[in-house]
């Protein structure tokens, strides 16, 4: 039998001709829905447009493009909004505590609208760091056909004939404090770093997660590396609206795409590109929502197999726009697939498999220098490493791309706040060989697990990036590089061993052995535990709700765990 438009309805015919539904239809008529639209699938366009960050400033136009594509394909689309916050603007302030919780606010708000309005499917458009995992968590929880579109990367800024970006400014602060540049030079860097719309340009968290989502098959081929201010990006959105209709037609759901093999593809691409440490946190959270059995140990398993190929910032030379010019993420995936690193039979939002999509993908441009060959990689294995030991029994995360130091042992310099640690660095109280520890800033303790890009960049700017180790139960930005270890778990707030570390204790970080340990006996640790009392959890507002519900970072810092799962 020939399929009719109404056969595409997958909800409970909320807008059918049933007389009881007249009030529902009346409300929708007021926003422009007509009789013909009621015969079509009702879909949402979830927009993260906002003026609070350049990452999202252009997404209102992209949402309109997605709506147009969905409408022309035969759906009845409606745009709705959710929030975004800027990590770069909140970095180094108390506002950074809201960054990771915003991921869950985004996910919950999209799921709420999709569920409450009985939408048949949706396109989600995100750009800044937490938009992307937030949208994917919502896609997994909403359980209706969906497509994600990345808002795209920013163009690099130019300063004295060289490309710069936002991390250049953070590191400039350290150089300024060190006396290497004056006020005028720092102001010049500040004014040149961010030339327009789009997410931070290196292989930082937004570009990392966009690449991971494309590798998982939840966004259209090529869309993760198309720049924000480009004709290709507007086309991505229009095509996403069409692709959503196709998913409804074929009955393809997120659960059909978000499989264990899809997540392994994502991890593989992240390792090859030298992505952000936050990818571990976010992929674990998306997998939890999708009910996929992914653990922190899966990252080390794949890290041992996948070489680091991309010469991308923060540890390399190039930015995402450069990768776009030489073939983009699809060209990298094609290379990885041909070498046997990707699962080609995974389904994607095109309705085709990864292998079928890659058959149409471009090769890397001849003579390009952004992606290294397999016989001369940046690193023979992946740059994201999970460390364990008596300082972090359930796992900590390090990014070792570009770091020459493989083992560091030094005395702990312990601080319970980022502010105090930053003051010590700026006052030249931290010495070469020290292990700078910032604790009680985990998911519960922060609360919100703030990023430490500001202090890590200051260390790099002062020439201490590989001479001082920086450890925390908080997070690091995708723009961080140097000898840093984050996500130390269990966190101090939960009575993890980092809570009992004392000034002067010797700490060892060994990337080859994947070890993070302190020279403190178990007997001594037990003695220190006896007198320890957990600080009171924060109670007010969104941060209070987050602190009382969030899981360990080794489980993705999710907020919907049942007690039996913790």
C-alpha positions in Angstrom: 0.0 0.0 0.0 1.3 3.5 -0.8 2.4 5.4 2.2 0.5 8.6 2.9 1.7 11.7 4.8 -0.3 10.7 7.8 1.4 7.3 7.9 4.5 9.2 9.0 2.9 10.1 12.2 4.6 8.2 15.0 2.9 9.8 18.0 -0.6 9.1 19.3 -2.3 11.3 16.7 -2.5 14.2 19.0 -3.5 16.5 16.2 -5.9 14.1 14.5 -9.5 14.9 13.5 -10.7 13.7 16.9 -13.1 16.4 18.3 -11.4 16.1 21.7 -8.2 17.5 20.0 -9.9 20.7 18.9 -8.3 22.8 21.7 -4.8 21.4 20.8 -5.3 22.3 17.2 -6.7 25.8 18.1 -3.5 26.7 19.9 -1.4 25.5 17.0 -3.5 27.5 14.4 -2.4 30.6 16.3 1.3 29.9 15.5 0.6 29.3 11.8 -0.3 25.6 11.6 -3.2 24.8 9.1 -5.4 21.9 8.1 -2.8 20.5 5.7 0.0 20.7 8.3 -2.1 18.6 10.7 -1.7 15.7 8.2 2.1 16.0 8.3 4.7 14.9 10.9 5.1 17.7 13.5 8.8 18.3 14.1 10.9 20.6 16.2 14.0 22.7 15.4 15.9 23.0 18.7 18.0 26.2 18.5 20.7 27.2 20.9 20.8 30.8 19.5 22.1 33.4 21.9 24.0 36.7 22.0 26.1 35.7 25.0 28.7 33.9 23.0 30.2 34.1 19.4 29.7 30.3 19.2 25.9 30.7 18.9 25.4 34.2 17.6 24.5 33.0 14.1 22.3 30.0 15.0 19.0 31.9 14.6 19.6 32.0 10.8 20.7 28.3 10.8 17.5 27.3 12.6 15.4 29.1 9.9 17.4 27.1 7.2 16.6 23.9 9.0 13.0 24.8 9.3 12.8 25.5 5.6 14.4 22.2 4.7 12.0 20.2 6.9 9.0 22.1 5.5 10.0 21.5 1.9 10.5 17.9 2.6 6.9 17.6 3.9 7.0 18.1 7.6 5.4 20.8 9.8 8.3 22.3 11.7 8.4 24.6 14.7 11.4 26.4 16.1 12.0 26.4 19.9 15.0 27.5 21.9 17.2 26.4 24.8 20.1 28.0 26.7 23.8 28.3 26.2 26.6 29.6 28.3 30.1 30.6 27.2 32.9 28.6 28.8 35.5 31.1 27.5 33.7 34.1 29.1 33.1 32.3 32.4 36.6 30.8 32.6 38.5 31.6 35.7 35.4 33.0 37.5 32.8 31.5 39.7 30.5 31.5 36.6 32.5 28.4 35.3 30.7 26.3 37.9 27.5 26.6 35.7 29.2 25.3 32.5 28.9 21.5 33.0 25.4 21.8 34.6 24.3 23.7 31.5 24.8 20.5 29.6 22.0 18.9 31.6 19.8 22.0 31.5 20.0 21.9 27.7 19.3 18.2 27.5 16.4 18.4 29.9 14.8 21.4 28.3 14.9 19.9 24.8 13.5 16.6 26.0 10.8 18.6 27.9 9.6 20.4 24.8 9.8 17.4 22.5 7.8 15.3 25.0 5.3 18.0 26.0 4.5 19.0 22.5 4.4 15.4 21.3 6.8 16.1 18.4 7.5 13.3 16.0 11.2 14.2 15.6 13.6 17.2 15.8 16.7 18.8 14.4 19.0 20.1 17.2 21.5 22.8 16.4 24.4 23.5 18.8 27.8 25.1 18.8 29.4 25.8 22.1 31.0 23.1 24.2 28.0 21.9 26.3 25.4 22.4 23.5 26.6 19.4 21.6 26.5 16.7 24.3 23.4 18.4 25.7 21.6 18.0 22.4 22.8 14.4 22.0 21.6 13.4 25.5 18.2 14.9 24.6 18.2 13.0 21.4 18.9 9.7 23.2 16.3 10.4 26.0 13.5 11.7 23.6 13.6 8.5 21.6 12.2 10.1 18.4 14.0 10.4 15.1 16.5 13.3 15.2 19.5 14.9 13.5 22.2 17.1 15.1 23.8 20.0 13.3 26.9 21.7 14.4 26.9 25.5 14.2 30.5 25.4 13.0 34.0 26.7 13.9 35.2 30.3 14.1 37.8 31.5 11.7 41.3 32.1 13.2 42.2 35.6 14.2 45.4 37.3 12.8 48.0 39.0 14.9 51.4 40.1 13.6 51.0 37.8 10.5 50.1 34.7 12.5 46.9 32.9 13.2 45.7 33.2 16.8 42.7 32.1 18.8 41.1 32.5 22.3 43.8 30.3 23.9 46.4 32.8 22.7 44.8 35.4 24.9 44.8 33.1 28.0 48.5 32.3 27.4 49.1 36.0 26.8 48.0 36.7 30.4 50.8 34.4 31.6 53.3 36.0 29.3 52.2 39.4 30.6 52.6 38.4 34.2 56.0 37.0 33.4 57.0 40.4 31.9 57.4 39.1 28.4 54.8 41.4 26.8 53.3 44.8 27.8 49.8 46.0 28.3 49.5 47.2 24.7 50.6 43.8 23.2 48.1 41.9 25.4 45.3 44.3 24.3 46.3 43.8 20.7 46.1 40.0 21.1 42.8 40.3 22.9 41.3 42.4 20.1 42.4 40.1 17.3 41.6 36.6 18.6 37.9 36.2 17.8 37.0 37.7 14.4 33.4 36.5 14.1 30.8 33.8 14.7 31.6 30.2 15.5 33.0 28.0 18.2 36.7 28.1 19.3 38.9 27.2 16.4 41.3 24.5 17.5 40.6 20.9 18.3 39.0 22.1 21.5 35.8 20.7 23.1 33.2 22.0 20.6 35.1 20.8 17.5 36.0 17.6 19.3 32.4 16.8 20.1 31.2 17.8 16.7 33.7 15.4 15.1 32.6 12.7 17.5 28.9 13.2 16.7 29.6 12.9 12.9 31.7 9.8 13.6 28.7 8.3 15.5 26.5 9.0 12.6 24.2 11.5 14.3 25.1 14.4 12.0 25.3 14.6 8.2 28.6 13.8 6.6 31.0 16.7 6.4 28.9 19.0 8.6 31.3 19.0 11.6 34.1 20.7 9.8 32.1 23.2 7.8 32.9 26.7 9.2 30.2 28.8 10.9 30.3 31.6 8.4 30.1 29.6 5.2 27.5 28.7 2.6 28.1 25.0 3.4 26.9 25.5 7.0 23.5 27.0 5.9 23.2 24.0 3.5 24.0 21.6 6.4 20.9 22.9 8.2 18.6 22.7 5.2 19.7 19.2 4.5 19.2 18.2 8.1 15.6 19.1 7.9 15.3 16.9 4.8 17.2 14.1 6.5 14.9 14.2 9.5 11.9 13.6 7.2 13.7 10.7 5.7 14.3 9.2 9.1 10.6 9.4 9.9 9.8 7.8 6.6 12.2 4.9 7.2 11.4 4.6 10.9 15.1 5.1 12.0 15.5 6.0 15.6 18.5 7.2 17.7 18.8 3.8 19.3 19.4 2.3 15.8 22.4 4.6 15.3 23.8 5.0 18.8 25.3 1.6 19.2 28.5 0.5 21.0 30.2 0.3 17.7 29.2 3.9 16.9 30.7 5.1 20.2 33.9 3.2 19.3 34.0 5.1 16.0 33.6 8.3 17.9 36.4 7.5 20.3 38.6 6.5 17.4 38.1 9.8 15.5 38.7 11.8 18.7 42.0 9.9 19.4 43.2 10.4 15.8 42.3 14.1 15.9 43.8 14.7 19.3 40.6 15.8 20.9 39.6 17.3 24.2 39.7 15.4 27.5 36.0 16.5 27.9 35.2 14.0 25.2 35.5 11.2 27.7 33.1 12.9 30.1 30.5 13.7 27.4 30.7 10.4 25.5 30.1 8.5 28.7 27.1 10.7 29.5 25.6 10.3 26.0 26.1 6.5 26.2 24.4 6.4 29.5 21.4 8.2 28.0 21.4 5.8 25.0 21.7 2.8 27.3 25.0 1.7 25.7 27.5 -0.2 27.9 30.5 2.2 27.6 33.0 2.5 30.4 36.0 4.7 31.1 38.2 1.6 30.4 37.0 1.5 26.8 38.9 4.7 26.1 42.3 3.1 27.1 41.5 0.0 25.1 41.1 2.1 21.9 43.8 4.6 22.9 46.4 1.8 22.6 45.3 1.0 19.0 44.6 4.4 17.4 47.5 6.8 16.3 47.3 10.5 16.8 47.4 12.0 13.3 46.2 15.6 13.4 48.5 18.5 13.8 45.8 20.6 15.4 45.8 23.1 18.2 46.2 23.3 21.2 49.3 21.1 20.9 49.7 21.5 17.1 49.8 24.2 14.5 46.4 24.2 12.7 42.8 24.9 13.4 39.5 23.3 12.3 39.1 25.6 9.3 42.4 24.3 8.0 41.1 20.7 8.3 38.0 21.8 6.4 40.2 23.1 3.6 42.0 19.8 3.1 39.0 17.5 3.2 37.4 17.7 6.6 36.4 15.1 9.1 35.0 12.9 6.4 38.4 12.6 4.7 40.0 11.7 8.0 37.2 9.0 8.6 37.8 7.7 5.1 41.5 7.3 5.8 40.8 5.6 9.1 38.2 3.3 7.6 40.5 2.2 4.8 43.1 1.3 7.4 40.6 -0.8 9.3 40.0 1.5 12.3 36.3 2.2 11.9 33.1 0.0 11.9 31.7 0.6 8.4 28.4 -1.2 9.0 27.1 1.4 11.5 23.9 3.2 10.5 23.8 7.0 10.2 21.2 9.8 9.9 21.5 9.6 6.1 19.8 6.2 6.3 23.1 4.8 4.9 26.0 3.1 6.7 29.3 4.7 7.5 30.9 2.8 4.7 28.3 3.9 2.2 28.7 7.5 3.2 32.5 7.3 3.0 32.4 5.8 -0.5 31.3 9.3 -1.5 33.7 11.2 0.8 36.7 13.2 -0.5 40.3 12.1 0.0 42.6 14.3 1.9 44.1 17.0 -0.3 47.3 16.1 -1.9 50.3 17.6 -0.2 48.3 18.7 2.9 50.1 18.9 6.3 47.2 19.0 8.7 46.8 15.2 9.0 50.0 13.1 9.3 50.5 9.8 7.5 50.2 6.5 9.4 53.9 5.8 8.9 54.8 9.1 10.6 52.0 10.0 13.1 52.1 12.7 15.8 52.1 9.8 18.2 51.9 6.1 17.7 48.9 5.7 20.0 46.1 8.0 21.2 46.8 11.2 23.2 43.9 10.8 25.7 44.9 8.5 28.6 43.0 7.3 31.6 45.3 7.1 34.6 44.6 5.0 37.7 46.4 4.5 41.0 46.0 5.2 44.7 45.4 8.9 44.0 42.6 8.1 41.6 41.2 4.5 41.9 38.3 5.0 39.4 40.2 7.0 36.9 41.7 10.4 35.9 42.2 11.8 32.4 45.3 13.3 30.8 45.9 14.6 27.4 49.6 13.9 26.5 49.7 15.2 22.9 52.8 17.4 22.6 53.9 16.6 26.1 57.5 15.4 26.2 57.6 14.6 29.9 56.3 11.0 30.3 57.0 10.7 34.1 56.9 13.4 36.7 57.5 13.0 40.5 57.3 16.1 42.7 56.0 17.5 46.0 52.3 18.3 46.2 51.3 21.9 46.5 47.7 21.6 47.7 44.9 24.2 47.2 41.2 23.8 47.9 40.2 26.6 45.4 41.3 27.7 41.9 41.6 31.3 43.1 44.2 30.5 45.8 46.2 28.3 43.4 46.1 31.1 40.7 47.4 33.6 43.2 50.2 31.3 44.2 51.2 31.0 40.5 51.0 34.7 39.8 53.1 35.4 42.9 55.8 33.0 41.7 55.3 30.7 44.7 55.1 27.6 42.6 58.4 26.1 41.6 59.7 23.9 38.8 59.1 20.3 39.7 56.0 21.0 41.9 52.7 19.2 41.5 50.0 21.8 41.8 46.8 20.3 43.1 43.4 22.0 43.0 40.7 19.9 44.8 37.1 20.2 46.0 36.2 21.4 42.5 34.7 18.1 41.1 31.1 17.6 40.0 29.7 17.8 43.6 32.5 19.8 45.2 32.7 22.7 42.8 29.8 22.3 42.4 29.8 21.9 38.6 33.4 20.6 37.9 34.8 23.9 36.6 37.5 24.0 33.9 41.0 25.2 34.7 42.1 26.7 31.3 42.9 30.0 33.0 45.5 28.7 35.4 46.9 26.1 33.0 47.4 28.7 30.3 49.1 31.0 32.8 51.5 28.2 33.6 52.2 27.7 29.9 52.7 31.5 29.4 55.2 31.6 32.3 57.2 28.7 30.7 56.1 26.2 33.3 53.7 24.1 31.1 55.8 21.0 31.4 57.9 21.9 34.5 54.9 22.0 36.9 52.3 19.2 36.9 48.7 20.4 37.4 46.2 18.0 39.0 42.5 18.5 39.8 39.2 16.7 40.4 37.8 19.4 38.2 38.1 19.6 34.4 40.3 21.2 31.8 39.3 23.0 28.7 39.8 21.5 25.3 42.2 24.4 24.8 44.5 23.2 27.7 47.8 21.7 27.0 50.8 20.8 29.2 51.4 18.4 32.0 47.9 18.3 33.4 45.6 15.6 34.8 41.9 16.2 35.4 38.7 14.3 36.4 40.5 12.7 39.3 38.0 10.4 40.9 36.5 9.8 43.3 36.5 13.5 43.9 37.6 15.1 47.2 33.9 16.0 48.1 33.1 12.2 48.0 36.1 11.3 50.2 38.4 10.3 47.3 42.1 9.9 48.1 42.8 13.4 46.7 41.0 14.8 49.8 43.8 13.3 52.0 46.8 14.6 50.1 48.9 16.9 52.1 51.4 19.6 51.2 54.8 18.0 50.4 53.5 14.5 49.7 55.4 13.1 46.7 53.1 12.5 43.7 53.9 10.6 40.5 52.3 10.9 37.1 53.4 8.2 34.6 51.8 8.3 31.2 53.5 5.2 29.9 52.2 3.1 32.8 48.9 5.0 33.0 49.5 5.6 36.7 48.8 8.4 39.1 49.9 7.8 42.6 51.1 9.3 45.8 53.8 8.1 48.2 51.4 7.7 51.1 50.8 4.3 52.7 47.4 2.8 53.0 47.8 2.9 56.8 48.6 6.6 56.7 45.6 7.2 54.4 43.3 5.5 56.8 44.6 7.7 59.7 44.0 10.8 57.6 40.4 9.6 56.8 39.5 9.3 60.5 39.4 13.0 61.1 38.0 14.0 57.7 34.5 15.4 57.4 33.0 16.2 54.0 32.2 19.9 53.5 28.5 20.6 53.3 27.1 20.3 49.8 25.9 23.5 48.1 22.1 23.8 48.4 20.8 26.8 46.4 19.3 26.8 42.9 20.6 24.9 40.0 24.1 24.3 41.5 22.4 22.9 44.6 20.3 20.5 42.6 23.3 19.5 40.6 25.5 18.8 43.6 22.9 16.6 45.2 22.2 14.5 42.0 25.4 14.3 39.9 27.3 11.1 39.5 31.1 10.6 39.6 33.0 12.0 36.6 34.2 8.4 35.8 30.6 7.7 35.0 30.1 10.9 32.9 28.8 13.2 35.6 25.2 12.4 34.8 22.3 13.5 36.9 19.8 10.7 36.4 21.5 7.8 38.0 19.4 5.6 40.3 20.8 4.9 43.7 21.4 1.3 42.8 23.6 2.4 39.8 26.0 4.5 41.8 
